[in-house]
Amino acid sequence: MNLNKRVAALLAALMLALTLSLPALAETATQPPVTDAPMTVAEEPAPGEDAAPQETASPSPDAASPAPTMALTDKDQMPKPNPEAKDEAIVTSSEGASLFELPAMESGILSSLDAGSVLTLNLLGQTWSKVTAQGVSGFVPTYKLSFAFGASQPAIVIATAPLGKLTLREEMTTKSRAVTVMKSGRAALMLAKGELFSLVRYEGKEGYVLTAHLKEVAPNTDLGQYYQVISLHEKREANVRLRAEGKRDGAVYTTVKSGNGLVVLDYGEEWSQVEFEGFHGFMMTDYLKKPM
């Protein structure tokens, strides 16, 4: 009799525990699984920048063909910076080149440049470069130019330093005196490529920079289209971010005020690849409008 009572009590306890656990099990079954995917958060606009719908598009391929990789120079063979360096460009196209008012084929032609003309290089771009010829400044397609006499030519590189700038130094060490600072997204001429440091010329100054933060590119032969940066609000000026990548958390290279023009190399549904005053990156397509 005592045994039967104990068995009955044990069974009652088990039934009670099972009854109490059923609601918890049911709740667990209805909850979505937890993942490591980050939440999508709308970006707060910078002062004066319009907010726009959330984008998630991947960047489009570069408009240029893959750049040839410059051969490495041994450290003991690395040339010294030239303190008297000049930013010059030579017209190498056999038919010469036109000097355009804007970085756009449809803009006005300021003058015609003969093959072999030596120009002052004001601003280097992968697609368009700003130059001065006989006191007149304008734009020439970069692929029609060379940047040294002779067969050996410097390579065009884009600074990709994660902190937004790259320091040109007198010696191949990070402790050496700084010559100047090159902003990320900007183009420069690589004169010699080293495993750790490379010699570059940027805005008329030469110095050594970390090779890991340089991206070699080829001049674009597709010259893109000229667009205007606009505001999404008629009565408010916008400062639109130009980013390293076509995504919300891409590093910001610079901002462009509405009303300015730039070159669109690859027009995308959500992000477009652009070039603006020597900066190369991506901008939200909502802020771009082709002039009539």
Secondary structure, 3 states (H helix, E strand, C coil): CHHHHHHHHHHHHHHHHHHHHHHHHHHHHHCCCCCCCCCCCCCCCCCCCCCCCCCCCCCCCCCCCCCCCCCECCHHHCCCCCCCCCCEEEECCCCCEEEECCCCCCCCEEEEECCCCEEEEEECCCCEEEEEECCEEEEEEHHHEECCCCCCCCEEEEECCCCCEEEEECCCCCCCCEEEEEECCEEEEEEEECCCEEEEEECCEEEEEEHHHEEEECCCCCCCEEEEECCCCCCCCCEEEEECCCCCCCCEEEEEECCCEEEEEECCCCEEEEEECCEEEEEEHHHEECCC
